Amino acid sequence: MLPCPGCNNPLTQFPIERSDVDLMSCDGCQGVFLNRPGEELENVDNATFDELVEAYGTEYPI
């Protein structure tokens, strides 16, 4: 499990069905991040979690 770059809490991982990018969320600071292989976590601004789920087609945390 990866730590949140904002508050160091564990991130919840959501696999994105339509790409090899993972969606990560933090329950501590409510941050949402994209995890691309070989890159640092990318913070997602101005998007609700539900919008990301709809856009990327994932529903269940692993």
DRENTOR-946687 format. One line per field, with one value per residue (C-alpha): residue number from 1; y, z, x; residue in three letters. Coordinates in pm, whole numbers, always signed. Each point is the difference from the previous one (the first is absolute). Example, Ala and Ser with C-alpha at 12.3 -4.5 7.8 and 13.67 -1.06 7.14 Angstrom:
<sites>
num c(1,2)
c2 c(-450,+344)
c3 c(+780,-66)
c1 c(+1230,+137)
residuo c(ALA,SER)
</sites>
This chain:
<sites>
num c(1,2,3,4,5,6,7,8,9,10,11,12,13,14,15,16,17,18,19,20,21,22,23,24,25,26,27,28,29,30,31,32,33,34,35,36,37,38,39,40,41,42,43,44,45,46,47,48,49,50,51,52,53,54,55,56,57,58,59,60,61,62)
c2 c(+0,+340,+289,+322,+273,+256,-160,-334,-210,-321,+47,-213,-130,-21,-172,+191,-242,+203,+61,-110,+295,-54,+243,+53,+176,+112,-19,+231,+313,-99,+23,-182,-105,-177,-260,-57,-271,+150,+351,+190,+24,+269,+199,+34,+346,+124,-341,-198,-365,-94,+190,-193,-332,+88,+115,-292,-283,-130,-70,-223,+54,-280)
c3 c(+0,-94,+249,-81,-104,+185,+340,-12,+64,-204,-339,-128,-351,-270,-325,-308,-249,-313,+53,+194,+240,+355,+183,+363,+271,+353,+277,+219,-216,-266,-271,-331,-199,-324,+22,-330,-12,+42,+88,+318,+119,-187,+208,-159,+59,-51,-56,+225,+62,-164,-315,-15,+47,-283,-229,+61,+61,+343,+297,+252,+211,+10)
c1 c(+0,+132,+0,-184,+246,-214,-58,+188,-314,-41,-165,-288,+67,-266,+103,-108,-149,+74,+373,+306,-36,-126,-226,+104,-200,+85,-259,+210,+31,-259,+268,-38,+306,+86,+277,+178,+269,+347,-128,-79,-360,-193,-249,-345,-148,-356,-157,-226,+70,-332,+100,+326,-178,-237,+282,+234,-246,+102,-223,+173,+312,+255)
residuo c(MET,LEU,PRO,CYS,PRO,GLY,CYS,ASN,ASN,PRO,LEU,THR,GLN,PHE,PRO,ILE,GLU,ARG,SER,ASP,VAL,ASP,LEU,MET,SER,CYS,ASP,GLY,CYS,GLN,GLY,VAL,PHE,LEU,ASN,ARG,PRO,GLY,GLU,GLU,LEU,GLU,ASN,VAL,ASP,ASN,ALA,THR,PHE,ASP,GLU,LEU,VAL,GLU,ALA,TYR,GLY,THR,GLU,TYR,PRO,ILE)
</sites>
